[in-house]
Amino acid sequence: MTSPPDLVCVSPIDGREYARRPCATPEETASALAAARAAQREWSRAPLPARCEALLRFLEAMRGLNGEIAPELAWQMGRPVRYGGEFRSFEERLRAIVGQAESALEPQAVARADGIDRRVAREPVGLVLVIAPWNYPYLTAINTIAPALLAGNAVILKHAAQTILVGERFAQAFREAGLPDGLFAHLPMSHEQVAVLLAERAFDHVSFTGSVEGGRAVERAAAGTFASLTLELGGKDPAYVRADADLRAAVETLVDGAFFNSGQCCCGIERIYVQREAYGPFVEAFAALTRTYVLGDPLDPETTLGPVANLRQAALVRGHVAEALAKGARPLIAAGEFAADAPGTAYVMPQVLVGVDHDMALMTEETFGPVVGIMPVEGDDEAVALMNRSRYGLTASIWTGDADAAARLGSAVETGTVFMNRCDYVDPFLPWSGVKDTGRGASLGAYGFAAVTRPKAYHLRRTPA
């Protein structure tokens, strides 16, 4: 059997190879899996406070590495260094997960009657595989790694080739935190290697974040093994701006929601529907704010918009824009307004398109780049119908001064999360899930702990004295 090719990160900054790692050998993989199983048996017996303390030591170790991590992220996937990596959100999320562990894992009394004590405990599933993406390489990974370890599992991380150094940073921080040997491992692996391991039932739970086709491949590989799966896949997240919304706040937040991280956010805003009375002022202000971005080298602290992660993604974004323009869409950002934008590079300028409709891929298929389409609508019914006209459903953002209307509209939108006057945010206290082609299962909140544990029932009948 031939060895799989090396995993290579080509930097979007200059198109040159930034990092290369060989895939794990069969011997290395077998050793890591055996060590994880052995370590998990001991770790599951450790008291929860000790597990929590270990995760907080890991957090401090990550804090110490962040000065190196931020420029590494810029080189690997293009995020500007001015944003300081992901540590602020990473810390918020990890502390929230640790803080919820006790209540999420506490045995639940069901009923006490007829001398019978009934309760349900949460037991670790065993060995968890986390397949993490490149767009938020620390945040998406910690969503499952933290609750899995806190619940008493062992974890194997398979990170994207584009951000291969992230897996090494996780491993380094866990070592510095004194985590038991073998309990966490980062294994560089090809898709084919992962598929073989899934088919062999090497893991008890798999968490995958990535494309719809990638999710289908995971499902196919794991079929018949009865391993549980959490799949966060594609998105085409909409926003609806009602006429009673605070337009200034809506514009500021939705521009950021569309263009932060060069639009490469799972819950980034990709399409906006605006009630006709507010459409003109909204579009004008939205385009004006978009023009203030600085597209350029992400290592420059003045840069606010870096390149997309790779040339393949850049071609997809440009293709969606070109198709929309050919079908009659109108660009609000003129060619040449962003000098760094250039065909054949990963530097893609932000674009706002009007005159769009649902015959365009830009409004129906995941673009995952710095472009957004804006459509006028007559009212709530049309907005809901258009928001639901998608094969995806991760989040939906509703902008209004009427909370009752937001709740009513939210109940009609086919989505995993409803925001009112907010967008592009992952709340660590709520389940993160989607509908339709966005995937299955949930992470975060108590649901994140449920995904990496199994219920164990206790039916304890007391004998009469």
C-alpha positions in Angstrom: 0.0 0.0 0.0 1.4 3.4 -1.0 1.8 6.1 1.6 -0.6 9.0 1.4 0.8 12.3 0.2 2.0 14.9 2.7 -0.4 17.4 4.0 0.6 20.9 2.7 -0.5 24.3 3.7 -0.1 26.9 0.8 -0.3 30.3 2.3 -2.9 32.7 0.8 -0.5 35.6 1.5 2.0 34.8 -1.2 1.0 31.4 -2.7 4.0 29.7 -1.3 4.2 26.5 0.8 4.1 27.5 4.5 3.9 24.1 6.2 4.2 20.4 5.2 3.5 17.4 7.4 3.6 13.7 6.6 0.5 11.7 7.3 0.6 9.5 10.3 1.9 5.9 9.6 -0.3 2.9 10.4 2.0 2.2 13.3 1.7 5.7 14.6 -2.1 5.7 14.3 -2.4 2.3 16.0 -0.2 3.5 18.9 -2.2 6.7 19.3 -5.5 4.9 19.4 -4.3 2.3 21.9 -2.8 5.0 24.1 -6.0 7.0 24.0 -8.1 4.0 25.0 -5.8 3.3 27.9 -5.7 6.9 29.1 -9.4 7.3 28.8 -10.1 4.5 31.2 -8.1 6.3 33.9 -9.3 9.8 33.0 -13.0 8.7 33.3 -12.4 7.9 37.0 -10.9 11.4 37.7 -13.2 13.7 39.6 -14.9 16.4 37.5 -13.2 19.3 39.4 -9.8 17.8 38.5 -10.8 17.6 34.8 -12.0 21.2 34.9 -8.8 22.4 36.4 -6.8 20.6 33.7 -8.9 22.4 31.0 -8.3 25.7 32.7 -4.5 25.0 32.8 -4.8 24.2 29.1 -6.4 27.6 28.6 -3.5 29.4 30.3 -1.1 27.5 28.1 -2.9 28.6 25.0 -2.8 32.2 26.3 1.0 31.9 26.5 1.1 30.7 22.8 -1.2 33.3 21.4 1.6 35.7 20.4 2.8 33.1 18.0 -0.6 31.8 17.0 -2.0 35.0 15.6 0.7 35.4 12.8 0.5 31.7 12.2 -3.2 32.0 11.4 -2.5 34.9 9.1 0.0 32.8 7.2 -2.2 29.7 7.1 -5.7 31.1 6.3 -5.4 34.8 5.9 -7.0 36.4 9.0 -5.5 39.8 9.8 -3.2 39.9 12.9 -5.0 43.0 14.1 -7.8 40.7 15.4 -5.4 38.8 17.6 -6.2 35.3 16.5 -9.2 33.7 18.2 -8.1 33.8 21.8 -10.7 36.3 23.2 -13.6 34.2 21.8 -11.7 31.0 22.6 -11.4 31.9 26.3 -15.0 33.0 26.5 -16.2 29.7 25.0 -13.9 27.4 27.0 -14.8 29.1 30.3 -18.5 28.8 29.5 -18.1 25.1 28.7 -16.2 24.4 31.9 -18.8 26.4 33.9 -21.6 24.2 32.5 -19.9 20.9 33.1 -21.2 20.1 36.5 -24.9 20.8 35.7 -24.7 19.1 32.3 -23.1 15.9 33.7 -25.0 15.7 37.0 -27.1 12.5 37.3 -30.8 13.3 37.0 -33.4 11.8 39.3 -36.4 10.7 37.3 -38.8 9.4 39.9 -38.9 7.9 43.3 -41.9 5.7 44.0 -42.8 2.2 45.3 -39.4 2.0 46.9 -37.6 2.4 43.6 -34.9 5.0 43.0 -34.7 5.9 39.3 -32.0 8.1 37.9 -30.0 8.7 34.7 -26.2 9.3 34.6 -24.1 10.6 31.7 -21.3 8.2 30.8 -18.5 9.1 28.4 -18.8 7.4 25.0 -15.0 6.6 25.0 -12.9 7.8 22.1 -14.0 11.0 20.2 -12.7 12.0 16.8 -12.8 15.7 16.0 -12.4 16.6 12.3 -11.9 20.4 12.4 -12.0 23.0 9.6 -9.7 25.8 8.7 -12.0 28.9 8.9 -12.2 29.1 12.7 -9.6 26.4 13.5 -9.4 26.9 17.3 -13.1 27.7 18.0 -14.7 24.9 16.0 -12.3 22.4 17.5 -12.8 23.4 21.1 -16.6 23.1 20.7 -16.2 19.3 21.0 -12.8 18.8 22.5 -13.7 20.6 25.7 -17.0 18.9 26.6 -15.5 15.5 25.4 -12.6 15.7 27.8 -14.7 17.1 30.7 -17.1 14.2 30.3 -14.3 11.7 30.6 -13.5 10.9 27.0 -10.2 10.7 25.1 -9.9 12.8 21.9 -8.1 12.4 18.6 -8.0 15.6 16.5 -7.7 15.5 12.7 -7.2 19.1 11.6 -7.5 20.6 8.1 -4.3 20.7 6.0 -4.8 24.4 5.5 -4.4 24.9 9.3 -2.3 21.9 10.2 -0.2 23.8 12.8 -3.3 24.4 14.9 -3.4 20.7 15.8 0.2 20.9 16.9 -0.6 23.9 19.1 -3.5 22.1 20.8 -1.2 19.2 21.5 1.5 21.5 22.8 -0.9 23.3 25.2 -2.3 20.1 26.5 1.2 18.8 27.2 2.0 22.0 29.1 -1.3 21.7 31.0 -0.2 18.2 32.2 -2.9 16.2 30.6 -2.3 12.5 30.9 -0.2 11.0 28.1 -2.3 9.7 25.2 -5.6 11.3 26.3 -5.4 13.9 23.5 -3.5 13.4 20.2 -3.4 15.3 17.0 -3.0 12.9 14.0 -2.3 14.3 10.6 -4.4 12.1 8.3 -5.7 12.0 4.8 -9.4 11.7 4.0 -8.8 8.1 3.0 -7.1 7.2 6.2 -10.0 8.7 8.2 -12.5 6.7 6.1 -10.7 3.4 6.9 -10.6 4.1 10.6 -14.3 5.1 10.6 -15.2 1.8 8.9 -13.1 -0.1 11.4 -15.1 1.4 14.3 -12.0 3.1 15.7 -14.1 5.8 17.3 -17.2 6.0 19.4 -18.3 9.5 18.4 -17.3 11.7 15.4 -17.6 15.4 15.2 -17.2 16.8 11.7 -17.3 20.5 10.6 -17.0 21.0 6.9 -18.8 20.7 3.5 -22.0 18.9 2.8 -20.1 16.4 0.6 -17.6 15.9 3.4 -20.4 15.2 5.8 -21.9 12.6 3.5 -18.5 11.0 3.1 -18.2 10.7 6.9 -21.7 9.2 7.1 -20.9 6.7 4.4 -17.6 5.6 6.0 -19.2 5.2 9.5 -22.3 3.4 8.2 -23.1 0.2 10.2 -20.6 1.0 12.9 -23.2 2.7 15.1 -20.8 5.4 16.1 -22.7 8.6 16.9 -22.1 11.6 14.6 -22.3 15.4 14.9 -22.2 17.1 11.5 -22.0 20.9 11.0 -22.0 21.4 7.3 -22.9 24.2 4.8 -24.8 27.4 5.4 -26.4 30.3 3.5 -27.4 32.4 6.4 -30.0 35.2 5.8 -30.9 38.4 7.5 -34.2 40.2 7.4 -34.3 44.0 8.1 -37.8 45.3 8.9 -38.8 48.9 8.4 -38.9 49.4 12.2 -35.3 48.3 12.7 -32.5 50.5 14.0 -30.9 50.9 10.6 -27.5 52.2 11.8 -27.1 49.3 14.2 -28.3 46.9 11.5 -25.9 48.2 8.9 -22.9 48.2 11.2 -23.5 44.6 12.5 -24.5 43.1 9.2 -21.5 44.5 7.3 -19.3 42.9 10.0 -21.3 39.7 9.8 -20.8 39.6 6.0 -17.2 40.5 5.8 -15.4 39.5 9.0 -12.9 36.7 8.4 -13.2 37.5 4.7 -16.8 36.1 4.8 -15.5 32.7 5.8 -17.8 32.2 8.7 -20.1 29.2 9.2 -22.8 31.6 10.3 -21.7 34.6 8.3 -24.4 36.7 6.5 -24.6 35.8 2.8 -28.0 37.2 1.8 -30.1 40.1 3.2 -33.7 40.9 2.7 -34.8 44.5 3.5 -38.4 45.7 3.8 -38.9 48.1 0.9 -39.5 51.2 3.0 -36.0 50.9 4.4 -34.2 49.4 1.4 -32.7 52.6 -0.2 -31.2 54.0 3.0 -30.0 50.6 4.1 -28.2 49.7 0.8 -26.6 53.2 0.6 -25.2 53.0 4.1 -24.2 49.3 3.7 -22.1 50.0 0.6 -20.5 53.1 2.2 -19.3 51.2 5.2 -18.1 48.3 3.0 -15.8 50.8 1.2 -13.9 51.6 4.5 -12.4 48.1 4.6 -8.7 47.7 3.9 -7.9 44.7 1.8 -4.3 43.6 2.0 -1.5 41.7 3.7 -3.0 40.2 6.9 0.4 40.7 8.7 0.0 44.4 8.3 -1.9 45.8 11.4 -3.7 48.3 9.2 -5.4 45.5 7.2 -9.0 44.8 8.1 -9.7 42.3 5.3 -7.2 39.5 4.4 -7.2 37.1 1.5 -9.5 34.1 1.5 -7.9 30.8 2.5 -6.9 29.5 -0.9 -7.2 29.9 -4.6 -10.0 27.4 -4.9 -12.1 29.4 -2.6 -11.2 32.6 -4.4 -12.3 31.1 -7.7 -15.6 30.0 -6.2 -16.4 33.5 -4.8 -15.4 35.2 -8.1 -17.5 32.6 -10.0 -20.6 33.4 -8.0 -20.2 37.1 -8.5 -19.6 36.7 -12.2 -22.7 34.5 -12.7 -24.8 37.0 -10.7 -23.6 39.9 -12.8 -24.2 38.0 -16.0 -27.8 37.4 -14.9 -28.4 41.1 -14.2 -27.1 41.9 -10.7 -25.6 45.3 -10.1 -22.4 45.8 -8.1 -22.2 48.6 -5.6 -18.4 48.4 -5.2 -16.7 49.4 -8.5 -13.8 47.4 -9.9 -10.6 49.0 -8.9 -11.8 50.4 -5.5 -9.6 47.8 -3.8 -6.2 47.7 -5.4 -5.1 44.5 -3.8 -7.9 42.5 -5.5 -6.3 40.6 -8.4 -7.4 37.5 -10.4 -5.2 34.5 -9.8 -4.6 35.5 -6.1 -6.5 34.8 -2.9 -7.1 38.6 -2.4 -10.8 39.1 -3.1 -12.4 42.5 -2.6 -15.6 42.9 -0.7 -18.7 43.2 -2.9 -22.3 44.2 -2.4 -24.8 43.1 -5.1 -28.3 44.4 -5.7 -30.7 43.4 -8.4 -30.2 39.8 -7.2 -32.7 36.9 -7.1 -32.9 33.2 -6.3 -32.0 32.2 -9.8 -28.4 33.1 -8.9 -26.1 30.8 -7.0 -25.0 33.8 -5.0 -28.4 33.7 -3.2 -28.8 29.9 -3.0 -25.4 28.2 -2.7 -22.8 28.7 0.0 -20.3 31.3 -1.2 -18.1 31.6 1.9 -16.4 34.8 0.8 -16.6 38.6 1.1 -19.7 39.1 -1.0 -23.4 39.6 -0.1 -26.6 40.0 -2.1 -29.4 42.4 -0.9 -33.0 42.1 -2.0 -36.1 44.3 -1.2 -39.2 42.6 0.1 -42.7 43.8 0.7 -43.1 42.4 4.1 -42.7 39.6 6.6 -44.4 36.8 4.6 -42.2 37.4 1.6 -39.1 37.6 3.8 -39.8 34.3 5.5 -40.5 32.6 2.3 -37.2 33.7 0.8 -35.2 32.9 4.0 -36.6 29.4 3.8 -35.9 29.0 0.1 -32.6 27.3 0.8 -31.2 23.8 1.3 -29.4 25.1 4.4 -30.5 26.3 7.8 -27.9 27.3 10.4 -28.8 30.8 11.7 -31.2 33.5 10.7 -31.0 37.2 11.8 -34.1 39.3 12.2 -33.7 43.1 12.7 -36.7 44.8 14.3 -37.8 46.8 17.3 -40.6 44.3 18.0 -39.5 41.3 20.0 -42.9 39.6 19.6 -42.6 39.9 15.8 -39.0 38.5 15.9 -40.2 35.5 17.9 -43.2 34.9 15.6 -41.0 35.2 12.5 -38.3 33.1 14.0 -40.7 30.2 14.6 -41.5 30.2 10.9 -37.9 30.2 9.7 -36.3 26.8 9.1 -33.1 27.3 11.0 -31.1 26.1 14.0 -30.7 29.5 15.6 -32.7 32.7 15.5 -31.1 36.0 16.2 -32.8 39.3 16.9 -30.7 42.4 16.3 -27.6 40.3 16.2 -25.8 37.9 13.8 -22.7 35.8 13.3 -22.3 34.8 16.9 -22.0 31.4 18.5 -23.5 31.4 22.0 -21.7 28.8 24.2 -24.8 28.4 26.4 -27.1 27.4 23.5 -27.1 24.4 21.3 -25.3 25.0 18.0 -27.2 23.0 15.4 -28.8 23.2 11.9 -31.5 21.8 9.8 -31.6 20.4 6.2 -28.2 20.2 4.6 -26.6 22.1 7.4 -26.2 18.8 9.2 -27.3 16.8 12.3 -26.8 16.8 16.0 -25.7 19.7 18.2 -22.7 21.0 20.0 -22.4 23.5 22.9 -24.6 24.0 25.9 -25.9 20.9 27.7 -26.5 19.4 24.2 -22.8 19.5 23.6 -22.2 17.3 26.6 -25.1 15.0 25.6 -23.4 14.4 22.2 -20.2 13.0 23.8 -21.9 10.9 26.5 -24.5 8.2 26.7 -27.4 7.9 29.2 -27.1 5.1 31.7 -30.2 4.2 33.6 -30.3 3.2 37.2 -33.4 1.3 38.5 -32.6 0.7 42.2 -35.3 -1.2 44.1 -34.9 -1.2 47.8 -35.8 -4.4 49.7 -38.0 -4.0 52.7 -36.2 -4.0 56.0 
